Amino acid sequence: MSFAGHVFDMISRLKDNRNLISSRHFNYKKQYRTHLELSKEKLKKITPEERLRIKALIIKQRKKQFVRKIISLFIALLITVALMYLLLFSEIKISSDFL
């Protein structure tokens, strides 16, 4: 039974890993709770006017991003069509000697 040492080593590693996972899980929960409590204290109240201003700013930024995406897609489409036209209908023919 020459493999008994390897099996024992594997079992002990699995046990150690299981213990590490459970200990990390507890620490993450505790850290999350303390961070959540501290962040609630730091939040400030905003007025309805500020909320509307922020909402309008976000809407404006989204519209600007949408327009940029449409323009870039249109330009990409034009470039693709132009390249396809050049490749398909160009006067330059590749001779069979070249291949």
Secondary structure as UniProt FT lines:
FT   TURN            2..3
FT   HELIX           4..42
FT   HELIX           48..89
FT   TURN            96..98
//
